[in-house]
């Protein structure tokens, strides 16, 4: 009901025959639990992969994704269906500020955590401003041209990291390509939910092939399963305290702009799918996401964001009940308390992880281009052409700027560059057609 903070979820008899289950409705609890598991599985490929690429503890990050999702649910009053998982927008800059080599634990995580918290604070402040004055100013500053360019830049900026990670040996490079083929095969030839889980299923297939080739045939570095056997079934997550370094904070804080673009796109997509206008919850969604990032940073986790994978699950199932995400968050919390689950994740071979990274980073870049296509961005307009061209090169080339103690990495420079350049060029009067 409109006069209550949380919805009064009405029970629907079933989701058969394409019946839509809206945000303020629910199914029978066994069906809701199954949907919760499906959402957790859908986000595995991304929210587990991102921590591994930055050297974070995946167990803790899964745990914090559950905490963040519950916090988001409370802040938006259960009105916006969303799962918060580790954001790929942080990868390049976290690696830059920590000097992470790409394998094993990241020993400089505390420095990154301070920057993640700074980003969360900026993000939460933006949420408060939007709650007070509305979203029009954001949509003016960040139209589809700009948001598409920013999303595209994330993938292009991370591309060298993925390629470098699989270039250690000829065997690693070939196994990375095998992984790419596995993911591609699932994406093209699988059907239904199996196709929606292309990253997870493709990774599992490549994992099995790698184990056969190395552990079975003696080629390459074998997988060490002893860490799984020695890990306990249940245990507390390993929390890490942040260190507040000014340079790291100034580098990571601008990522809030990217998270704003991601979250705004998520809410617009859900609004279109459900036929409900969720614009009035945008400010609270930003605030919830920002607070979740702050809490995650103080605990030793990554920055978090909404997930396209979960939008895909909702689009396929037509089940938008926000209670599903409470169940998904609870499942993530349980997994966070299992060191054995974390040990299994740690056995993923570097070449397999690198191959998946190539696909994921490429998909991020293409998603940016898809935003342009869906919104029919006109590249015959020189303003649009220049903004997109400059943004892509700044991001892909990792162009950095330093102003005194303030520094911007490639993603930050490209993001702010796109916003500023678009604002400057849109003031130029349109040329009159020749007669």
Order of alpha helices (4+ residues) and beta strands (2+ residues): beta-beta-alpha-alpha-alpha-beta-alpha-alpha-alpha-alpha-alpha-alpha-alpha-alpha-alpha-alpha-alpha-beta-alpha-alpha-alpha-alpha-alpha-beta-beta-alpha
